[in-house]
């Protein structure tokens, strides 16, 4: 029996699209985009591990069961809140540009070694465990090792991405042994195993940074340089995880704690909420039925998301950061909403996953990690893992040699009266739009998390280097017909690109959220129907 059906003798929910059950608990809850990752987190919580332990165990499991969405060669960032002290910390383990320059970097580099960034996933995992966790590396990697060794069932999401990239997968000897065990691409329900990834995880468990900075770094750089890349082992040696203060804002009496630059999705999220706070959305009604609400949400999102990205790390420019987060700046931006925002730099394609966990003590973790590009985009593999295509973010803002990439991740925690009431995040090119809409659903319209994840939403326009980019939005078909008709008519008049897509479209993100009732200490979660995840209570 494969690992996707049972853990020991304990059944696990199948990895499937569509509505998921609402889960509630008082001793900890986890939600992720794959049932095996959620089970890894739940088991850690039941064994006495804290929220950081559970989130890291889930993230490691996702390296194996969601290889199309994340990789050891990508980045990992997390927001942690300590319930006892109230302290919130942001740990940025995102990717760096190589120390060597990349002159004339273009979209054509994204499928070659030049488009591979310096990874931060393992250094961030290691530091997060040491700083926030209580359990050993071995315990946290155990679920990932079990899934890699014993195997798990291919689900429709993984199959869909693999089918589209089977030429690249099938050209790699490392990937043929995983995805072509019977000579053809593994189909949904078929069990796949990852012996190379298991060996890598075993060495990381037993040798830690010695292996990572030694043999792993050597194999990685050899693979990259053979395909035109410039990364060397010195890039691995000089990489440093950033420990930062999160950014903070307010929205209708709630405090928003979110990712700081250069993970600038938090700034975008607070900026958009500041603009929406100037409007009585509750009077207008939810976007599912009120076209004016949907239009305002799209305009606020597009103003912050499609604006030309900032050219420097705002942690070095606190006055500029304060301006962007201010209510006065938001009021100024609201007066400009009738004008479509100018084209900025290209937002990369999706390839990201998220984990949210709250433990029995009330500690909270919102963790986003990723290989930061479309799945298997460059056809490069090392030690059982695909090499990140995260150089796509170099097109957004080209970092200097050795500098951190600017990435629009937005892990966040919402507080009322100093107590957390929402812990959330999302993957995908539409992650900022996703979180914005869901927070408005929860805060302005009093939706449950189950109602919110099932409600229709809009997303950001997907990008490919070949096609180019301009502002625009996907609109899920689940909106009321009159809402779609009015909003698309407005968009046409404003010459704003829109495209109608299927209900519960994967490109509109995946809201992994927990809601907390401080009075009853009840934690609730419901996995998003757009991916194949699950929520579980400890």
CORTA-V752834 format. One record per backbone hydrogen bond with DSSP energy under -1.0 kcal/mol. NH is the residue of the N-H (numbers start at 1). CO is the residue of the C=O. E is the energy in kcal/mol with one decimal. If there is no record, write none. Layout:
BEGIN
nh: {NH/NH}
co: {CO/CO}
e: {E/E}
END
This chain:
BEGIN
nh: {3/5/6/7/10/12/16/18/23/25/29/30/31/32/38/39/40/41/42/43/44/45/46/47/48/49/54/55/56/57/58/59/60/61/62/63/64/65/66/69/70/74/75/76/77/78/79/80/81/82/86/89/90/91/92/93/96/97/109/110/112/113/115/115/116/118/120/121/124/125/126/127/128/129/130/131/132/133/140/141/145/146/147/148/149/150/151/152/154/159/160/161/162/163/164/165/166/169/170/172/176/177/179/180/183/186/189/190/192/194/198/199/200/201/202/203/204/205/206/207/208/210/212/213/216/218/219/220/221/222/223/224/225/226/227/228/229/235/237/238/242/244/247/249/251/254/255/256/257/258/259/263/264/265/268/269/270/271/272/273/274/275/276/277/278/279/281/284/285/289/290/294/295/296/297/298/299/300/301/302/303/304/305/306/316/317/321/322/323/324/325/326/330/331/332/333/334/335/336/337/339/353/355/356/357/358/359/362/364/365/366/367/368/369/370/371/372/377/382/385/387/389/391/392/393/394/395/397/402/403/405/407/412/413/414/415/416/419/421/422/423/424/431/434/435/436/437/438/439/440/441/442/443/444/445/447/452/453/454/459/461/468/473/474/475/476/477/479/480/484/485/486/487/488/489/490/491/492/493/494/495/496/499/501/508/509/512/514/515/516/517/521/523/524/525/531/534/536/538}
co: {151/2/2/10/7/5/14/529/525/523/358/536/356/534/34/35/36/37/38/39/40/41/42/43/45/44/50/51/52/53/54/55/56/57/58/59/61/61/62/66/66/71/370/93/368/91/366/89/364/87/82/80/244/78/242/76/118/403/106/107/109/227/109/112/113/96/74/74/120/121/122/123/124/125/126/127/128/129/136/137/141/142/143/144/145/146/147/192/190/155/156/157/158/159/160/161/163/165/166/169/172/173/175/176/180/179/154/187/152/148/194/195/196/197/198/199/200/201/202/203/204/207/208/209/211/214/215/216/217/218/219/220/221/222/224/225/224/232/233/234/92/90/258/256/254/251/415/249/413/247/411/260/262/409/264/265/266/267/268/269/270/271/272/273/275/276/279/280/281/286/286/290/291/292/293/294/295/296/297/298/299/300/301/302/313/314/317/318/319/320/321/323/326/327/328/329/330/331/333/334/336/369/367/31/365/29/363/359/81/357/79/355/77/353/75/351/351/374/385/382/380/371/115/389/390/391/392/393/98/400/95/262/424/257/422/255/419/416/414/414/514/412/428/430/431/432/433/434/435/436/437/438/439/440/440/441/448/449/450/474/472/464/497/459/499/457/501/476/288/480/481/482/483/484/485/486/487/488/489/490/492/491/473/475/505/506/425/423/524/421/522/517/25/515/23/528/32/30/28}
e: {-2.1/-1.5/-1.4/-2.4/-2.1/-2.1/-1.0/-2.3/-3.1/-2.1/-2.0/-2.4/-2.2/-2.0/-2.2/-2.6/-1.9/-1.9/-2.8/-2.7/-1.7/-2.2/-2.4/-1.5/-1.5/-2.6/-2.4/-2.6/-2.4/-2.4/-2.2/-2.5/-2.4/-2.0/-2.1/-1.1/-1.2/-2.5/-2.1/-1.9/-1.2/-1.9/-2.0/-1.4/-2.7/-2.1/-2.7/-2.9/-2.6/-2.7/-2.7/-2.8/-2.8/-2.9/-2.8/-1.1/-2.0/-2.8/-1.7/-1.4/-1.9/-1.6/-1.0/-1.5/-1.5/-2.5/-2.5/-1.8/-2.3/-2.6/-2.9/-2.4/-2.8/-2.3/-1.9/-2.6/-2.9/-1.0/-1.9/-2.1/-2.6/-2.4/-2.2/-2.4/-2.4/-2.8/-1.1/-1.5/-2.6/-2.6/-2.4/-1.8/-2.6/-3.1/-1.6/-1.1/-1.1/-2.3/-3.0/-1.3/-2.4/-1.4/-3.3/-1.9/-1.7/-2.7/-2.6/-2.4/-2.3/-2.7/-2.3/-2.2/-2.2/-2.6/-2.4/-2.1/-2.3/-2.5/-2.4/-3.2/-1.3/-1.5/-2.0/-2.9/-2.3/-2.3/-2.5/-2.7/-2.6/-2.2/-2.0/-2.4/-2.7/-1.6/-1.2/-1.5/-2.6/-1.1/-1.8/-2.1/-2.5/-3.7/-2.1/-2.0/-2.5/-2.0/-2.7/-3.2/-2.8/-2.6/-1.1/-1.6/-1.6/-1.1/-2.0/-2.7/-2.4/-2.4/-2.3/-2.3/-2.5/-1.6/-2.4/-1.8/-1.4/-1.9/-1.7/-1.2/-2.4/-1.8/-2.2/-1.8/-2.6/-2.4/-2.4/-2.4/-2.6/-2.8/-2.5/-3.0/-2.2/-1.4/-3.1/-1.9/-2.0/-1.6/-2.0/-2.6/-2.0/-2.2/-1.6/-1.3/-1.4/-2.1/-1.8/-2.2/-2.1/-1.1/-1.4/-1.3/-1.6/-2.6/-2.6/-2.0/-2.3/-2.1/-2.1/-1.5/-2.0/-2.5/-2.3/-2.9/-2.5/-2.4/-2.2/-1.2/-1.4/-1.4/-3.0/-1.9/-2.7/-1.0/-2.0/-1.8/-2.1/-1.5/-1.0/-1.7/-1.4/-2.6/-2.8/-1.4/-2.3/-2.6/-2.9/-2.7/-2.8/-2.0/-3.3/-1.6/-2.4/-2.3/-1.8/-2.8/-2.5/-2.4/-2.3/-2.3/-2.7/-2.1/-2.4/-2.3/-3.0/-1.9/-1.3/-2.3/-2.4/-2.3/-1.2/-2.0/-1.3/-1.8/-2.1/-1.3/-2.5/-1.7/-1.8/-1.3/-1.1/-2.2/-2.6/-2.0/-2.5/-2.6/-1.6/-2.2/-2.5/-2.3/-2.0/-2.0/-1.1/-3.2/-1.6/-2.5/-1.9/-1.3/-2.0/-2.4/-2.4/-2.2/-2.3/-2.5/-3.3/-2.8/-2.2/-1.0/-1.4/-2.3/-3.1}
END
